[in-house]
Amino acid sequence: MSASPVRAPLPLTLSSSPAAAHRVNPARTSASLLLSDSLAILASTWLGVASWSFFNPAISMANYFNAPILLALFLAVYAAF
């Protein structure tokens, strides 16, 4: 039984072609991250209020689900830390 030779890992090379650089768009990346964070905050708020209203039916979604205030509060807390 012979041992197989160990191969060295191939070096990682970055493409410097113009086609690869054209696909990168910082504005789209930032917009995508902003949209996904905003949707995650809104979804978690909805889920939290919906689950809390299961235990306490007096809680209504209208009291807690104000999107501009939620997003502004998130930005303020995120900036503080």
C-alpha positions, 0 to 999 in steps of 0.5 A: 500500500503506497501513500498518496503524495500530499499536494500543496494548496493552489494560490488564490488569485484575484481577477483583475479583468475589467469584466470582474470590476464592472460587476462590483457596485458599492451603491447596490451593495449598500442598498441591499444591506439597508433593505435587508436590515430594514426588513429584518427589523420590521419582521422581528418587530411583527413577530415579537408583537404577534407572539406577545399578543398571543399571550396578552390579547389586549396588545394590538399591532397598531401600538407597536408597529410604526416603521419610521420610528422603529428604523430611527430607533435602530439607527440611534441604538446602533450608532450609540454602540 
